[in-house]
Amino acid sequence: MTVPLIVVVANRHRPAAVLDWLDGLEHQVSYTPDHELPAGFTTDIRLAAYNQVGAYRCFRGHQDAIGLASGEPVLVLEDDAVPNVEGWLSIVESASAALAEHEVVSLHGRGFDPAGFERRAGVAGRDLLVPRFWRGPVRVFGSLAYLIRGAAGRRFMAMRYEGVPVDLLLPSRFRFCLVHPSPFDHDRRHPSLIG
């Protein structure tokens, strides 16, 4: 098993902390432009303290980064993802085997209800959590680090932004599982661009 292509969703408005961990590893950095919402954009989705412009830029940034993979499986890392264990790369490598059954293997999730997930034998001593129900949205916050297989990546790239942030879109629109506990922390030294 090998580590898939690594792409970083970055922004020129803040440093990309994750790059310190990628020294010597093949990776690509995708800098997200300051996209504006499409003309006439409306949504029925109402989330408290939610910045749709920031969420749209994040959505487009993830699409652009996945586009660098040319249809192959890819490890997507946001610029503020920081590994919290020395062996993070072998965890990613082991987790990539779950792409045989799942379209997205999240390597970071927070703010979710564990009762909504079935625990399965995991990877590298960690649990693999699979949503129990696929009706309605699955709530897992954090699109910080995830693996996505080729066909799912192409489907994501073809999507139009409907007001659903990436971290809620991934578990709700794709066959999704979550590696828990996460081998990545969310580096909060720099302010969020989503708000």
N, C-alpha and C positions, 0 to 999 in steps of 0.2 A: 504494500500500500504506500502511496506517496502523498505528499501534501499537495493539494490543488493550488492553482494559481491564486495568489494573494493580491487583492486590490484594496486600496484605501480610499474611502470617501473623505475628502479633505476640503478645506476652505482657506482661502488666502487671508481671511480676517483673524485667524488665530493659528498658533503652532500645532502641528500634528504630533502629539505625544507618542503615538503608537510607532512612529518611525524609529525611535530609539531602540525598539525591540525587534526591528526587521533588518538590522544591519547584517549583511552577509546572506540574506535570504532574497531570492528573486521575488520581486513585487512590482506593482505599478500603482502610481498615485493619480487619482482623478480629482482635479480641483473643480468644485462646483461653482458655476457662475452665479451672479446675483439675479436669478430669474424673477420675473414678476408674474403674478397670477395671470392666467389667460383672460383675455377680454371677455366680459360677461360671466365670469365664474360665479357660481352660486352653489351652495350645499345646504342640506337640511341638518347636517351634523353640527351639533353644538357641544363643544367641550369647554369647560371653565378655563379661563386664562390661557386660551389657545391661540397661537399665532399662525394663521393659515398661510401667510407668505413664507414663514420659516419652514413650516411643514411641507409646503410645495417644493421649496428649494431642496429639502432633505430627500423627498421623493425623487425628484429629478436627478439629484446627486447619486442616489443609489442606482437609478436606471443607467446613468452614464458609466458608473464604475463597473456594473455587471456587463455592460456592452464591451468592455475591454477584454472580456473572457472569450469572445468568439464562440459562444455556445457550449463551452466546456464547464464542468463544475468549478466553482470559485469560492474562495473564502473572502467574504466581505468584512472589512474592519472599518469602523468609523474612526476618525482621527483622535478621539479621546478614549479609545479602548487601550487598556493597559493590562498585560498578563499579570496574574496574581500568584502563579506557580512557575517554578523553573521548567517543568516538563510540559508547558502549554502546547508546544508544537506536536508532541506525541499524542496529546489528548485530541487535538484537531485531526491528526492523521487517523486515529482510531474512530473518531466520530464520523469521519467521511464514509465509513462503511454503512452507516444508517441512511445514506442517500439512496441505497438500493430500494428502500421501502418508503422513505419520506422525501418530499421535494425540498424542504427547508429543515436544516438542523441548526437550531439556535444554540449558540454557545454563551449566551447571556440573557437572563430574563429577571425581571423584578416586578413587584406589585401584582403578583398573580395568586390565585387561590389554589393551593395544592390539592384540595378536594376535587377540583375540576380536571385532574390529570390522573392517568394510570401510570404507576411506576413499573418500568421494565428493567431488565438487566441492562446495565449501562455500558459505558466505555471508560476504560482507565480508572475503575473504581468509583465512577460517578453514576448517578441514576439517569435514565432516559425517561423523560416525562412526556406522555402522549395525551392530548386532549381526549376526555371521555365522550364528549358530544361535539358534533360538528354543526349543530343548528345555532344560528346566531353568531355574534362575534365572540372570539376567544380573546380574553384580555391578558396579555403579557406585555409589560413595558420593556423597552430597550431593544433597538435594532443594532446594538453595538458591535456584535460579532456573530456571523452566521455563515453556514455553508448552504449553497443553493445549486441544484443540479441544472444542467444545460437547458432542458426543455422548459423548466419552471422559470429560469432566468429570461428566456425569450418571451415567455408569457408576461412576466413582470414588465419587461421593456415595452411591450405593446399596450400596457394599461394606460388609461387616462386617469389623471388625478381627480378623485371625487370628494376629497376632504378627509379621507381616512389616513392618519399618519402611518408611516412605514412600520413602526413597531406593532401596531394593531392590525395592519393589513397582512403581514406575513403569516401570523397564526390563524387568521380568519379566512384567507383565500387560497391557502396552499396546504398540502399534507405536511404537517408541521410536528416537530418534536423539539424538546428542550433538554440540553445537557445540564444537570444540576448536581452539585453546586457549580457555578460558573468558573471557568478558568480565567475570566477577565473581569476587571473592575472598571467602573466608569470614572475616568479622571475628571474631576470637577474643578480643577484649578482655573480654567478659563470659562467664561460665561457661555451658556447655551445659545446657539444661534436660532433656536426654535422659540425659546422664551416661555 
